[in-house]
Amino acid sequence: MIILLVFVLDRFLKLLAFFYEPNFKIFIDFFRFSFAVNYGLAFSINFPTEILLFLYLLGFFGLGVILLKTFTRIRYCASILFILCGAFSNFLDRLFLGYVIDYFAVFNLNVFNLADLMILIGAGMFLKNIFKGKDLKS
C-alpha cells in the first residue's frame, strides 16, 4: 500500500511541477521544489530514446521474472515492487513526453523525483538482503 501511495504522490508532484513550474525553497537553499526536464538516463546520461525505451522494457521483464521467482519472499517482493513502480512512473513520462520530469533540487546541482528515490530504496533493500545472505529461493 505504501508503494502505491508513493507512486501516486510522485505522479501528482510531476503534474504539479509540469503545469505550474514552481520554484520555491523547501529547506533554505539546500532543498528546492522546481521543474526540470531529464532527457537522459540516470544522472542525465544521454541515450537515444529508442534505446532508453528498450532498456526500460528489458528491465521490466527482468524485474518481473525476479518478482515471480521471489514471490514468497516479502522482503524481495517489496524491493522489486519499489523499483518497478519508480521505473514505471519514469517510463510513463518518457513514453508520453519524451523526457522525465524531475522536481526536487539539492543545491541546484542534482535534480530528482520520488520515482528515482523509489528505485534507489528498492535497489538498496534488494542488495541489503543479498549481502545479508538471505536466499532468493527460500
RAVEN-V819309 format. One record per helix or strand of 3 or more residues. SS is the DSSP state (~ for helix, > for strand). FROM is the first residue (numbers start at 1). LEN is the number of residues. Records with the same first field share a line. If there is no record, write none. Layout:
SS: FROM-LEN ; FROM-LEN
This chain:
~: 2-19 ; 42-3 ; 49-21 ; 74-24 ; 114-18
>: 23-5 ; 31-8 ; 100-7 ; 110-3
